[in-house]
Amino acid sequence: MTETGFMSSTNSRSTASVSSGGRSWLQLLRSVSLTIAAAVAECHRANGTMMQRRLAPDRYLPDSGQAPDDYAEFLFRTSGPLTHEPTARQRAAGRSLR
């Protein structure tokens, strides 16, 4: 026996929170669900980007790497949906370019 004697535990946390590194099960569940939601949202954005690129008329032209010959061809190549830069207010709130 040491000088301090037997120490009793005054820790009020449950054994479940101790086993997960001090986090409660609800915090762990919330963290996992937010991670999964972020992954699903990223997959959704990537799928939308792939569809835009797949349906772009420029993809099906024989010389798609060349500059358009005239204004009509330029308008045809940019006829699909364009991605727009977010406003300054949205960028300040943390939204980035997609």
C-alpha positions in Angstrom: 0.0 0.0 0.0 1.2 3.5 -0.9 1.2 6.6 1.3 -2.1 7.8 -0.2 -3.9 4.6 0.5 -6.6 3.2 -1.8 -8.0 5.7 -4.2 -11.6 5.5 -5.2 -12.8 6.6 -8.6 -14.7 9.9 -8.7 -15.0 9.8 -12.4 -18.6 10.0 -13.4 -18.1 9.0 -17.1 -19.5 5.7 -18.2 -17.3 2.9 -19.3 -18.6 3.4 -22.9 -17.2 6.9 -23.0 -13.9 5.8 -21.5 -13.4 3.0 -24.0 -13.9 5.4 -27.0 -11.2 7.8 -25.8 -13.4 10.1 -23.7 -16.2 10.6 -26.2 -19.7 9.6 -25.6 -21.5 7.3 -28.0 -23.7 10.1 -29.2 -20.7 12.2 -30.1 -19.2 9.3 -31.9 -22.4 8.5 -33.7 -22.8 12.2 -34.7 -19.2 12.3 -36.0 -19.5 9.2 -38.0 -22.9 10.3 -39.5 -21.4 13.7 -40.5 -18.4 12.0 -42.1 -20.7 9.7 -44.1 -22.9 12.7 -45.1 -19.9 14.6 -46.3 -18.7 11.7 -48.4 -22.2 11.3 -50.0 -22.3 15.0 -50.7 -18.9 14.9 -52.3 -20.0 11.9 -54.5 -23.1 13.9 -55.5 -21.0 16.9 -56.6 -18.5 14.7 -58.5 -21.4 12.9 -60.2 -22.8 16.2 -61.4 -19.4 17.4 -62.6 -19.0 14.1 -64.6 -22.4 14.5 -66.2 -21.6 18.1 -67.2 -18.4 17.0 -68.8 -19.9 13.9 -70.4 -22.7 15.9 -72.0 -20.6 18.8 -73.1 -20.7 19.3 -76.9 -17.0 20.1 -77.0 -16.3 16.4 -76.1 -17.8 15.1 -79.3 -16.0 17.5 -81.8 -13.1 16.0 -83.7 -10.7 18.8 -82.8 -11.9 19.7 -79.4 -8.6 21.0 -78.3 -8.6 23.7 -80.9 -10.0 27.2 -80.5 -13.4 27.8 -82.1 -13.3 29.1 -85.7 -16.1 31.6 -85.3 -18.5 33.0 -82.7 -21.3 30.6 -83.6 -19.0 27.6 -82.8 -18.0 29.3 -79.6 -21.7 29.7 -78.6 -22.3 26.0 -79.5 -19.4 24.8 -77.3 -20.6 26.8 -74.3 -24.2 25.9 -74.7 -24.2 23.6 -71.7 -24.7 24.6 -68.0 -21.8 26.6 -66.8 -20.4 26.6 -63.2 -20.5 30.0 -61.6 -18.2 31.4 -59.0 -19.9 31.9 -55.7 -20.5 35.5 -54.5 -18.1 37.2 -52.0 -20.7 36.6 -49.2 -20.8 32.9 -50.0 -17.0 32.7 -50.2 -16.7 34.4 -46.8 -19.1 31.9 -45.4 -16.8 29.1 -46.5 -18.3 28.0 -49.8 -15.7 27.1 -52.4 -15.7 26.6 -56.1 -17.0 23.3 -57.3 
